[in-house]
Amino acid sequence: MARRILSLWFPRLAAERAMRMRREALDLPFAVVEDRARALVLSSLNHEAEAAGLTRGQALRDATAMCPALVTQSADPQGEAAFLTHLRRWAGKFSPWVAEESPESLIIDLTGCSHLFGGEEALLAQVEGDCAALGLSVRAGVGDTPGAAWALARFAGQGGGVGARSGDDIAQEARATRSRAAKRRNWEKGGPLPTGGRGAPPRPQGVIAPSGRMREALAPLPLAALRLPTAVIESFTRLGMRRIDDILGLPRAAIARRFGAETVKRLDQALGLEPEPVSPAAATLHFAARLTFPDPIGKLEDIAAGVDRLLPPLCARLMARGHGARRLRLQAFRSDGQVQVVDVTLARPAAQADRMRPLLALKYEQIDPGFGIDCLRLQAVLTETLSAVQHRGPVETRFVGASVAPSGAQQEDEVLADLIGKLGARLGSDAVTRSHPTDSHLPEKASMPLAAAWAEPWAGPWPGPPGPRPLVLFPPEPITAPEDAMPPARFRWRRRDLATRVALGPERILPEWWFDLPEWRNGPRDYWRVEAESGERLWMYFAHGAEISGGWFCHGQY
């Protein structure tokens, strides 16, 4: 069976996606703008902007001078990539072998699939009809190789190959974005495509190259159709070679020696002399369970019973894939069309229902059933791979019935993780933190707080400072005392007169020389542990001021 490849190019993907997201219709020139080399340029245009003479890559200031009515929007690379992924999933109806070619193209292996749609022309007609319904412009090309299909979709309208059915650039597009422009034909306004007669299928505008005739189809196309670098194309142009036909008869060794082996590789891939596989994206793992009710429910007990029905199948899918849930989302679909959503975060990935149920139970009160809930859906939004734990001997394991329970250390870790999860469900996952040491000897930078749900506890011994540190550390507070490096016998702090009973020290601390910290500009510090006669145990220091006057300050309290 001959291999057949379909290439779909969406030349206005970013602009048409942005127009789809706008609530009001837009008949003005529209462009998506991105930042390139510290300059704003047009990255995608709609039909009106192209008709106004604007081009992709044009500077925004030049474009607004040519077309003052131009409407612009900033580029969203992540959103555009996600939209292309949605289109890849849509293209899966034509073939299971679909791959993305960022930023605005799909490549589809149609081998053995086109006859299911009535042939390649009928398949292209359905593709263009679906894109017209989605409001997307598309250019399609069918060939024996991915390189040939890519070239036909983008450049066939510039020449017209032998045996390839092609037309001008305008006729090769299925536009639904012209729906409000004047003086357009019916199918250009979103209506049905023209047909060959009564009852005949619509005739597609894409380019179909006959099987086995790639040389004839590619010969009249420009050299840019071979996906060559711009420098190589310019080198060919200086020699008077502008079409693929100009280099087909040249010796391969001479081309590789002068223009690089990549040029020969691209030519052979387009002609089918060198294999070029289509690598489809792997299906994303999806863990969710849904439960519908014959009658709406509204009690918390019924919601809890529904979640108990959803947890076993969800955990079974997680266990089968070796994954554990880190974030769960419970959706309650109400009879009035609204959806109540609650999220819970686990401190550790888990695939056991007993560890998920208590966290979800803390969120039931946040669900407003309204006039009743028709459906519950539980999804593991974020998952992680579970690491297998090997049990060694009866000392580290306990046997309960036929199952193996974790050892004491494992149980303690799970109990702590469950506690962190419950606190996070009440206070927020970012509100529960744990301290981690940092590579700094400054008191205020010796540790940093991290979210306990997303950080492992410090494994090794805590790097201890030369001296004990106070339990409470606050910004330095000035102390009224004589400006002497030795601890004062009497001093005033927080509007109280205190007398020194014991003073231990000093411990000199200097900041890192590569940091310019404003709070350390009063020079090196000599820290003392001072115990007052009234019982206060303070952490005081004397700043040897150079640029800024120093003196005595209190930095913490034991």
Secondary structure as GFF3:
##gff-version 3
##sequence-region A 1 558
A	DSSP	beta_strand	5	9	.	.	.	ID=ss1
A	DSSP	alpha_helix	13	21	.	.	.	ID=ss2
A	DSSP	beta_strand	30	36	.	.	.	ID=ss3
A	DSSP	beta_strand	39	45	.	.	.	ID=ss4
A	DSSP	alpha_helix	47	51	.	.	.	ID=ss5
A	DSSP	alpha_helix	60	66	.	.	.	ID=ss6
A	DSSP	beta_strand	71	74	.	.	.	ID=ss7
A	DSSP	alpha_helix	77	91	.	.	.	ID=ss8
A	DSSP	beta_strand	98	101	.	.	.	ID=ss9
A	DSSP	beta_strand	105	109	.	.	.	ID=ss10
A	DSSP	three_ten_helix	114	117	.	.	.	ID=ss11
A	DSSP	alpha_helix	120	134	.	.	.	ID=ss12
A	DSSP	beta_strand	139	143	.	.	.	ID=ss13
A	DSSP	alpha_helix	146	155	.	.	.	ID=ss14
A	DSSP	three_ten_helix	156	158	.	.	.	ID=ss15
A	DSSP	three_ten_helix	170	172	.	.	.	ID=ss16
A	DSSP	three_ten_helix	186	189	.	.	.	ID=ss17
A	DSSP	beta_strand	207	208	.	.	.	ID=ss18
A	DSSP	alpha_helix	214	218	.	.	.	ID=ss19
A	DSSP	three_ten_helix	223	226	.	.	.	ID=ss20
A	DSSP	alpha_helix	230	238	.	.	.	ID=ss21
A	DSSP	alpha_helix	245	248	.	.	.	ID=ss22
A	DSSP	alpha_helix	252	259	.	.	.	ID=ss23
A	DSSP	alpha_helix	261	271	.	.	.	ID=ss24
A	DSSP	beta_strand	288	297	.	.	.	ID=ss25
A	DSSP	alpha_helix	300	321	.	.	.	ID=ss26
A	DSSP	beta_strand	323	334	.	.	.	ID=ss27
A	DSSP	beta_strand	339	350	.	.	.	ID=ss28
A	DSSP	alpha_helix	353	361	.	.	.	ID=ss29
A	DSSP	three_ten_helix	364	366	.	.	.	ID=ss30
A	DSSP	beta_strand	373	385	.	.	.	ID=ss31
A	DSSP	alpha_helix	393	396	.	.	.	ID=ss32
A	DSSP	beta_strand	398	400	.	.	.	ID=ss33
A	DSSP	beta_strand	403	405	.	.	.	ID=ss34
A	DSSP	alpha_helix	408	427	.	.	.	ID=ss35
A	DSSP	beta_strand	433	437	.	.	.	ID=ss36
A	DSSP	three_ten_helix	443	445	.	.	.	ID=ss37
A	DSSP	beta_strand	447	451	.	.	.	ID=ss38
A	DSSP	beta_strand	472	478	.	.	.	ID=ss39
A	DSSP	beta_strand	490	493	.	.	.	ID=ss40
A	DSSP	beta_strand	496	509	.	.	.	ID=ss41
A	DSSP	three_ten_helix	518	520	.	.	.	ID=ss42
A	DSSP	beta_strand	525	532	.	.	.	ID=ss43
A	DSSP	beta_strand	537	543	.	.	.	ID=ss44
A	DSSP	beta_strand	551	557	.	.	.	ID=ss45
###
